[in-house]
């Protein structure tokens, strides 16, 4: 693969926030579209970076192609990780023009690797039901559904949980 997976640089955070928000909007993943209050959270990569690891996929020329938020040690960005043995990742996005190159898989593999090195026993992710491509990726990488952990961030929206034993 001609991309590098690495930690985000501070001067990339605004672009990454816009990439994340745009991807969620383009994919129809926001209940209220452009008026969805979650857009503010998606755009605020600088705040996420203060509490998590923001990983990026970048071309050799530095073009940002995708990103993911990795939560290793609890904090305000934990949705489903339960205790110190679990890590979680969130907000996995790949630019439309970069899809089909294995970037999402490389980002998830890096999350698994970092969680393993941090001594975690499991990585979890929550995902909306319409994210079929992501669900296939998670399955290929060893994630299994954990329906007993599904949750509703707000009424009428259920997120499905997947877990991968390390």
C-alpha positions in Angstrom: 0.0 0.0 0.0 1.3 3.4 -0.9 -0.1 5.1 2.3 1.3 5.6 5.7 -0.6 5.2 9.0 0.6 7.6 11.6 -0.6 9.9 14.4 -2.2 13.1 13.3 -0.2 16.3 13.4 -1.7 19.3 15.2 -1.9 21.3 12.0 -4.0 18.5 10.4 -6.8 18.5 13.0 -9.1 21.0 11.3 -8.9 19.2 8.0 -9.5 15.9 9.7 -12.6 17.3 11.4 -14.0 18.5 8.1 -13.2 15.2 6.4 -15.0 13.3 9.2 -18.1 15.6 9.1 -18.3 15.5 5.3 -18.0 11.7 5.2 -20.8 11.3 7.8 -23.0 13.8 5.8 -22.2 12.2 2.4 -23.0 8.7 3.7 -26.3 9.8 5.3 -25.1 8.8 8.8 -26.6 11.7 10.6 -30.2 11.6 11.6 -30.8 15.4 11.1 -28.4 15.9 8.2 -26.6 19.2 8.1 -28.6 20.3 11.2 -27.4 17.4 13.3 -25.8 18.5 16.5 -23.3 15.6 16.3 -21.5 17.5 13.4 -20.0 19.8 16.1 -18.4 16.7 17.8 -17.2 15.3 14.4 -15.5 18.6 13.5 -13.9 19.1 16.9 -10.8 16.9 16.3 -8.7 19.1 18.4 -10.8 18.3 21.5 -10.7 14.6 20.6 -6.9 14.7 20.2 -6.6 15.9 23.8 -8.3 12.7 25.1 -7.6 10.1 22.4 -5.2 9.1 19.6 -6.2 10.4 16.2 -4.7 8.2 13.5 -4.4 9.1 9.9 -3.8 7.4 6.6 -1.7 9.7 4.3 -0.3 9.4 0.8 3.4 9.7 0.3 2.8 13.3 -0.7 1.1 14.0 2.7 -2.5 14.0 1.4 -4.9 12.9 4.1 -7.0 9.9 3.0 -8.7 8.7 6.1 -8.7 8.8 9.9 -9.9 7.1 13.0 -10.2 8.0 16.7 -8.7 5.4 19.1 -9.7 5.5 22.7 -7.3 3.5 24.9 -7.7 4.9 28.3 -11.3 5.9 29.0 -12.3 9.5 29.1 -15.1 11.5 27.5 -15.0 9.6 24.2 -15.8 6.2 25.5 -19.1 4.9 24.3 -18.9 1.1 24.7 -15.5 0.2 26.1 -16.0 -1.4 29.5 -13.1 -1.0 31.9 -9.3 -1.0 31.5 -9.1 -4.2 29.5 -11.0 -2.7 26.5 -10.1 -0.2 23.9 -12.5 1.3 21.4 -12.3 3.1 18.1 -14.7 5.6 16.6 -15.2 7.8 13.6 -13.5 5.7 11.1 -13.6 7.6 7.7 -12.0 7.3 4.3 -12.3 9.9 1.6 -14.5 8.8 -1.2 -11.8 9.1 -3.8 -9.5 6.9 -1.7 -11.9 4.0 -1.1 -11.0 0.5 -2.3 -7.4 0.9 -1.5 -7.5 -0.9 1.9 -7.2 2.3 3.9 -10.0 1.6 6.3 -8.6 -1.9 7.0 -5.1 -0.4 7.6 -6.5 2.1 10.1 -8.4 -0.6 12.0 -5.4 -2.9 12.0 -3.3 -0.1 13.5 -6.0 0.4 16.2 -5.8 -3.4 17.0 -2.0 -3.2 17.1 -1.9 -0.2 19.4 -4.5 -1.7 21.7 -2.5 -5.0 21.9 0.7 -3.0 22.7 -1.2 -1.1 25.4 -2.1 -4.5 27.0 -5.8 -4.4 26.1 -7.7 -7.8 25.8 -10.4 -6.6 23.5 -11.3 -3.8 21.1 -14.9 -2.7 20.6 -16.7 -0.5 18.1 -20.3 0.6 17.8 -21.8 1.1 14.3 -25.1 2.0 12.8 -27.1 -0.7 11.0 -26.6 0.8 7.5 -22.8 0.6 7.6 -22.7 -2.8 5.8 -19.2 -2.2 4.2 -17.7 -1.5 7.6 -19.4 -4.5 9.1 -17.8 -6.8 6.5 -14.4 -5.2 7.2 -14.9 -5.8 10.9 -15.8 -9.4 10.3 -12.7 -10.0 8.2 -10.6 -8.6 11.0 -12.1 -10.9 13.7 -14.8 -8.7 15.2 -18.0 -10.4 16.1 -21.4 -8.9 17.0 -22.1 -8.3 20.7 -25.8 -7.6 20.5 -26.1 -7.6 24.3 -24.1 -4.4 24.2 -26.1 -2.5 21.6 -27.1 0.9 22.7 -29.3 3.9 21.8 -27.4 7.3 21.8 -30.9 8.9 21.5 -34.4 7.6 20.9 -34.9 5.9 17.6 -31.2 5.3 16.9 -29.7 1.9 17.9 -26.0 1.3 17.4 -24.7 -2.2 17.0 -21.6 -3.3 19.0 -18.8 -5.4 17.6 -15.9 -6.8 19.6 -12.5 -8.3 18.7 -10.5 -10.4 21.2 -6.8 -9.7 21.1 
